[in-house]
Amino acid sequence: MIDQVAAAFDRKDYREAARLLKQLTQQSPQDPWVQFYIGRLHEVTGKSEAAEKTYRQLLRNTTIPKIMAVARQGLQRLEQNEKQRRQQAIAMAKADPKNTQPGVLILEPISSEAKTQAAKNFARIMNLDPYKARLLLPSRGWRLYRTGAIGELQLYNQELLSANIPNFCATLADIQKINVFRVSHFQSVSPQPTVVCHNQQNQLGSLSFNWQEVRQIIPARLPIFEEVVDHDHLKRLQRRVETQDWAQICDLHLPSRRSILRIYDSAYEFQQGVDFASEHEIATNRRNWNRLIDFLNSRLSHAKVLADFTSFAETAIDRSELLDNIPSHIELFRRAESYWDPAFQLYSGLVFLKYLPSNAI
């Protein structure tokens, strides 16, 4: 009867093949040829995942060379069909001009319990080695995984979500639409907080808001680099770049205004406006900053704190072609430009868009 099944496949009479296989499954369910043709039937009827599972089970459970050969060929066909399908979908997406905007694809953390299966799915979708796929899936914090046309990234986004791999994507244009105000100082904190700030055109003004408008807090540290001169073991001079200090920064997100209030220690005017320092301690920049943050935390206990910038930056800092196109809206005294500044703007902007209510988009 197996010959009849093979003949039905040759004629592309899949209805007859299914009828014959139903009988064979009852008579010889463990017969590897029966299992192969079941996988083949899954393949030709568009059930790719079931076909792949059947072919892989055959490779694990049989040592018959011919069965192993046709199972491998089946997997190769599935892989090729998947590539063609994705290429066609990408081409269609790119045909729409709005889908060609540059964007980023972000992988979100996945639990260790779910990572084994997720890595298999990730490897299949992104055409990766399973071991490498597992290493790329983050356990904590976000990973900047891919850049490119947003239409293509959205296709991957949907496929990964269907495979239970948390991720999201965003365009650089949407990040750049967010207003960023650099806070100079708090003019008042009650009954309504008011800040003196600079807008993106460096114009000085003031902005009043309600504490409840702040939905996310993004605290971070940005490294300040210096070139130092030292001697090696042969007493020769050598120059190297070291982290000499850290700039403290904190973004407050006001999604209802599509705005970010950006506060950082080197630009904040602690001698102006509201005094957050204790009367009985010597004021230093670090103490002033800590008092300011303590105060904000006391007023913003309702807001979500996202403090994983450093782990995200480590996945983004080498993407110079991306970061070169992101204005940082940060004015730190640096001897040389640093990609840490636009990386923070990227992270904060992504957080803003990720948690932006749908009615505010």
C-alpha positions in Angstrom: 0.0 0.0 0.0 3.0 2.3 0.5 3.6 2.1 -3.3 0.0 3.3 -3.8 0.7 6.2 -1.4 3.8 7.1 -3.3 1.9 7.0 -6.6 -0.8 9.2 -5.2 1.8 11.8 -4.3 3.3 11.6 -7.8 -0.1 12.3 -9.2 -0.6 15.1 -6.6 -3.8 13.3 -5.5 -3.4 14.3 -1.9 -7.0 13.4 -1.0 -6.3 9.7 -2.0 -2.9 9.8 -0.2 -4.7 11.0 3.0 -7.2 8.2 2.7 -4.5 5.5 2.3 -2.4 6.9 5.1 -5.4 6.9 7.4 -5.6 3.1 6.9 -1.8 2.6 7.2 -1.7 4.6 10.4 -4.1 2.1 12.0 -2.2 -0.9 10.6 1.4 0.1 11.0 1.6 3.4 12.9 5.4 3.0 13.7 6.4 2.2 10.1 9.0 4.9 9.2 7.7 5.1 5.6 4.2 5.7 6.9 5.6 8.4 9.1 7.5 10.0 6.3 4.5 10.3 4.0 2.5 11.7 6.9 5.2 14.4 7.1 5.0 14.8 3.4 1.2 15.3 3.5 1.7 17.9 6.2 4.2 19.6 4.0 2.1 19.8 0.8 -1.0 20.9 2.7 0.8 23.9 4.3 1.3 22.5 7.8 5.0 23.3 7.9 5.5 23.0 11.7 3.9 19.6 11.8 5.9 18.5 8.8 9.2 19.7 10.4 8.4 17.9 13.6 7.7 14.6 11.8 10.9 14.8 9.7 13.0 15.6 12.8 11.5 12.7 14.7 12.4 10.4 11.8 16.0 11.6 11.9 16.1 10.9 15.6 14.3 7.5 15.6 15.5 5.7 12.4 18.8 4.6 11.0 17.5 3.6 7.6 19.7 5.6 5.1 17.0 6.2 2.5 14.5 7.4 5.2 17.1 9.7 6.6 17.9 11.1 3.2 14.3 11.9 2.2 13.6 13.4 5.7 16.6 15.7 5.3 15.4 16.6 1.8 12.0 17.5 3.4 13.6 19.8 5.9 15.6 21.5 3.2 12.4 22.1 1.2 10.7 23.5 4.2 13.6 25.8 4.9 13.7 27.0 1.2 10.0 27.6 1.1 10.2 29.6 4.3 13.0 31.7 2.9 11.0 32.4 -0.3 7.9 33.2 1.6 9.7 35.7 3.8 11.5 37.3 0.9 8.2 37.8 -0.9 6.6 39.3 2.2 9.6 41.6 2.7 9.5 42.7 -0.9 5.8 43.5 -0.6 6.3 45.4 2.6 9.1 47.5 1.1 7.0 48.4 -1.8 5.1 50.7 0.5 7.3 53.9 1.0 6.2 54.3 4.7 7.6 50.8 5.4 11.1 51.8 4.3 11.7 54.1 7.3 14.7 53.1 9.4 13.8 51.3 12.6 15.0 48.9 15.3 13.9 45.5 16.6 14.3 44.9 20.3 14.3 41.5 22.0 12.7 41.5 25.5 13.8 39.3 28.4 12.7 35.7 28.4 12.6 33.3 31.4 15.1 30.5 31.6 12.3 27.9 31.6 11.0 29.2 28.2 14.4 29.8 26.7 15.1 26.3 25.3 12.0 26.2 23.1 12.3 29.9 22.3 15.9 29.4 21.1 14.7 26.7 18.7 12.0 29.0 17.3 14.4 31.9 17.2 16.9 29.9 15.3 14.3 28.7 12.8 12.9 32.2 12.2 16.2 34.1 12.0 18.1 31.2 10.3 20.6 30.9 13.1 22.6 28.2 14.8 20.5 27.0 17.8 23.4 27.6 20.3 24.0 31.1 19.0 20.2 31.8 19.1 20.1 30.9 22.8 23.0 33.3 23.6 21.2 36.1 21.8 18.0 35.8 23.7 18.2 38.1 26.8 17.4 37.0 30.3 17.4 40.5 31.7 17.0 43.8 30.0 16.4 44.6 26.4 18.7 43.6 23.5 19.0 45.7 20.3 18.9 42.9 17.9 18.4 44.3 14.4 18.2 47.5 12.5 16.7 48.1 9.1 13.5 49.0 7.2 10.5 49.0 9.6 8.4 47.0 7.2 10.9 44.1 7.3 11.3 44.4 11.1 7.5 44.3 11.6 7.3 41.0 9.8 10.0 39.5 12.1 8.2 41.1 15.0 5.0 39.2 14.2 6.7 35.9 13.6 8.6 36.1 16.8 5.5 37.0 18.8 3.7 34.0 17.2 6.6 31.9 18.5 6.2 33.3 22.1 9.4 35.4 21.8 8.7 38.8 23.3 9.9 41.7 21.2 8.9 45.0 19.7 10.0 47.4 17.0 9.9 51.2 16.5 11.0 53.7 13.9 13.7 56.4 14.6 11.2 58.9 13.3 8.7 58.2 16.1 11.5 58.5 18.7 12.5 61.9 17.2 8.9 63.1 17.5 9.1 63.0 21.3 9.7 66.4 22.8 12.8 66.5 25.1 13.1 69.3 27.7 16.5 69.7 29.5 15.6 70.7 33.1 17.7 73.5 34.6 15.9 73.5 38.0 12.6 73.1 39.7 11.0 76.5 40.2 8.3 75.1 42.5 7.1 71.7 43.5 3.6 72.5 45.0 0.8 72.8 44.5 2.0 72.0 41.0 5.6 71.3 40.0 7.1 73.8 37.5 10.5 73.4 35.9 12.7 75.9 34.1 14.0 74.1 31.0 15.5 74.3 27.5 13.6 72.9 24.6 15.2 71.1 21.6 15.9 74.5 20.0 17.8 75.5 23.2 15.1 78.1 24.0 14.7 78.8 27.8 11.2 78.6 29.3 9.1 77.0 32.0 6.8 74.0 32.1 4.2 73.2 34.7 2.7 69.7 35.0 1.1 67.3 37.5 3.0 64.5 39.3 0.5 62.0 38.1 1.4 62.8 34.5 4.8 61.2 35.0 4.4 57.5 34.0 8.0 56.3 33.7 11.3 57.1 35.4 14.5 56.3 33.6 17.6 56.6 35.9 21.0 55.9 34.4 24.7 56.6 34.6 26.7 57.7 31.5 30.5 57.1 31.6 32.9 60.1 31.2 36.0 59.0 29.5 39.5 60.5 29.7 42.7 59.7 28.0 45.4 58.8 30.5 49.2 58.4 30.1 50.9 55.5 31.8 54.1 53.4 31.6 54.1 49.8 30.5 56.4 47.1 32.1 59.2 48.3 29.8 58.8 51.9 31.1 57.4 53.0 27.7 54.7 55.7 27.6 51.3 54.4 26.6 48.0 56.2 26.2 44.6 54.6 26.9 41.1 55.7 27.5 39.6 55.1 30.9 36.3 55.8 32.6 37.1 58.7 35.0 33.6 59.6 36.2 29.9 59.0 35.7 27.2 61.5 34.8 24.0 60.9 36.6 20.9 61.3 34.5 17.2 60.8 35.0 14.3 61.0 32.5 10.7 61.7 33.5 8.2 60.6 30.9 5.0 62.5 30.3 3.1 60.5 27.7 0.0 62.7 27.7 2.2 65.5 26.4 4.5 63.3 24.3 7.3 64.8 26.3 10.4 63.8 28.3 11.9 65.9 31.1 15.6 65.2 31.2 17.5 66.0 34.4 21.3 65.4 34.7 23.6 66.4 37.5 26.2 68.5 35.5 23.5 70.7 34.0 21.1 71.0 37.0 21.3 74.4 38.8 21.2 73.3 42.4 21.6 76.9 43.6 18.4 78.0 41.9 14.8 77.4 42.6 13.7 74.7 45.1 16.4 73.7 47.6 16.5 70.0 48.2 19.5 69.9 50.5 19.4 69.2 54.2 20.2 72.1 56.5 22.8 70.2 58.5 25.1 68.8 55.8 27.7 70.2 53.6 26.3 70.6 50.1 28.2 68.7 47.3 27.0 67.9 43.8 26.5 64.2 44.6 24.6 64.9 47.8 22.4 67.5 46.0 21.7 65.0 43.3 20.8 62.2 45.8 18.4 64.6 47.6 16.8 65.5 44.3 16.3 61.9 43.3 15.0 61.0 46.8 12.4 63.8 46.5 11.3 62.7 43.0 11.0 59.1 44.2 8.8 60.2 47.1 6.4 62.1 44.7 6.5 59.5 41.9 5.9 56.2 43.7 3.1 55.5 41.1 5.6 55.7 38.2 7.3 52.7 36.6 11.1 52.7 37.0 13.2 51.2 34.2 16.8 51.1 35.2 18.4 48.6 32.7 20.0 51.1 30.4 23.5 49.8 30.9 22.7 46.3 29.7 20.8 47.7 26.7 23.7 50.1 25.9 26.1 47.2 25.7 24.1 45.8 22.8 23.8 49.2 21.0 27.0 51.0 21.6 28.8 49.5 18.5 25.9 50.5 16.1 27.6 53.7 15.0 25.6 53.9 11.8 22.4 54.0 13.9 23.6 56.2 16.8 25.1 58.8 14.4 21.5 59.6 13.3 20.1 60.1 16.8 20.4 63.5 18.5 21.2 62.9 22.1 19.7 66.1 23.6 22.4 65.7 26.3 25.1 68.4 26.8 27.9 66.9 28.8 31.5 68.2 28.9 33.4 65.6 26.9 36.8 65.8 25.2 35.4 63.6 22.5 31.9 62.6 21.4 30.6 59.4 22.9 27.9 57.0 21.6 26.7 56.5 25.2 24.7 59.8 24.9 22.6 58.9 21.8 22.3 55.3 23.2 20.5 56.7 26.2 18.3 58.8 24.0 17.5 55.7 22.0 16.7 53.7 25.2 14.6 56.3 26.8 12.7 56.9 23.5 12.0 53.2 23.1 10.7 53.0 26.7 8.5 56.0 26.0 7.0 54.3 22.8 6.8 50.9 24.4 4.5 52.1 27.2 2.7 54.8 25.3 -1.0 54.3 25.7 -2.7 53.4 22.4 -5.0 56.4 22.6 -1.9 58.7 22.7 -0.3 57.3 19.5 
